[in-house]
């Protein structure tokens, strides 16, 4: 049996790094703070939050890159795995193959793998960037993953 985990907001307590990076990006580009909760976008493809409150006159790719770079920068100091995550993963990996499926970038998950020693637990990393940010269900189908939770 394979167990597939989302990363941000599931095993990675990333709300603080995401919120900080989002607001720092707004400040850097002098964009008015929107009336939304950036934490509610954790797990969504990176472009969704920008599409929800900005029109196409903005360079959203630049905003996505800046936010992503800031999240990576902030990960070591402000991010963490949820309490007792390592204990649970150690238990599960004894009987199951563990996989991460995330809407993130390759650079982001590579950084997380180093900081949190994720390779101790996970055998595979499926990241949105590698699949043009298709839905997670589509990514599972593309990889022909069966018998999973």
C-alpha positions in Angstrom: 0.0 0.0 0.0 1.2 3.5 -0.9 0.4 6.5 1.2 0.4 9.8 -0.6 0.9 13.0 1.4 0.4 16.6 0.4 3.3 18.6 1.8 2.3 22.2 2.7 -0.3 22.3 5.5 -0.3 18.5 5.8 3.1 17.5 7.2 4.9 20.9 6.7 3.7 23.7 8.9 4.3 26.2 6.2 1.6 28.8 6.9 4.0 31.3 8.5 6.5 31.1 5.7 3.8 31.4 3.0 2.0 34.3 4.7 5.3 36.2 5.2 6.5 35.6 1.6 3.1 36.7 0.2 3.0 39.9 2.1 6.7 40.7 1.5 6.0 40.2 -2.2 3.1 42.7 -2.1 5.3 45.2 -0.2 8.2 44.8 -2.7 5.9 45.5 -5.7 3.7 48.1 -3.9 0.5 46.1 -4.4 -2.4 46.9 -2.1 -3.1 44.2 0.5 -6.2 42.2 -0.6 -9.0 41.2 1.6 -8.2 37.5 1.7 -6.5 34.9 3.9 -3.3 33.8 2.1 -3.1 30.7 4.3 -6.3 29.4 2.7 -4.4 29.0 -0.6 -1.9 26.5 0.8 -1.9 23.5 -1.4 -3.3 25.3 -4.4 -1.2 25.9 -7.6 1.0 29.1 -7.1 -0.9 31.1 -9.6 -4.4 30.8 -8.0 -4.0 33.4 -5.3 -2.8 36.0 -7.8 -5.5 35.2 -10.3 -8.1 35.6 -7.6 -7.4 39.2 -6.8 -5.3 40.7 -9.6 -6.1 41.3 -13.2 -3.8 40.3 -16.1 -2.1 43.7 -16.2 0.2 42.4 -13.5 3.3 40.2 -14.2 2.0 37.3 -12.2 4.9 35.0 -13.2 7.2 37.5 -11.5 5.0 37.6 -8.4 4.9 33.8 -8.2 8.6 33.5 -8.6 9.3 36.2 -5.9 6.9 34.6 -3.5 8.4 31.1 -4.1 11.9 32.4 -3.7 11.0 34.1 -0.4 9.3 30.9 0.9 12.5 28.9 0.2 14.5 31.6 1.9 12.2 31.6 4.9 11.9 27.8 5.2 14.9 27.2 7.4 14.1 29.9 9.9 10.3 29.9 9.9 9.1 26.5 8.6 8.9 23.2 10.4 7.2 19.8 10.2 4.2 19.4 12.4 4.9 18.1 15.9 5.6 14.3 15.9 5.6 14.1 12.1 8.9 12.2 12.1 7.6 9.7 14.6 4.5 9.0 12.5 6.5 8.8 9.2 9.0 6.4 10.8 6.2 4.1 11.8 4.4 4.2 8.4 7.5 3.7 6.3 8.1 0.3 7.9 5.0 -1.1 6.1 4.1 1.4 3.3 5.7 3.3 0.5 5.4 7.0 1.3 5.1 9.6 -1.5 4.8 13.4 -1.5 2.4 14.9 -4.0 2.5 18.7 -3.9 1.6 21.7 -6.0 5.0 23.2 -5.4 8.1 23.8 -7.5 11.1 21.5 -7.8 13.4 24.0 -6.1 11.0 24.3 -3.1 10.7 20.5 -2.5 14.5 20.1 -3.0 15.1 22.6 -0.3 12.6 20.9 2.0 14.2 17.5 1.4 17.5 18.9 2.6 16.2 20.9 5.6 13.8 18.2 6.9 15.7 15.1 5.8 12.6 13.9 3.9 14.5 11.2 2.0 14.5 9.2 5.3 10.8 8.7 4.8 9.7 9.3 1.2 10.6 7.3 -1.9 9.0 9.6 -4.4 8.2 13.3 -4.9 5.6 14.3 -7.4 5.6 18.1 -7.7 3.2 20.4 -9.6 5.9 22.1 -11.6 6.9 18.8 -13.3 3.3 18.3 -14.5 2.5 21.9 -15.6 0.5 22.3 -12.3 -2.2 19.7 -13.3 -4.6 18.6 -10.6 -3.3 16.1 -8.1 -5.8 13.5 -9.3 -4.4 13.9 -12.9 -0.8 13.5 -11.6 -1.7 10.2 -9.8 -3.3 9.0 -13.1 -0.3 10.0 -15.1 2.0 8.0 -12.7 -0.4 5.0 -12.8 -0.4 4.8 -9.0 -2.8 2.2 -7.7 -3.6 0.8 -4.3 -3.0 4.1 -2.4 -4.3 6.2 0.4 
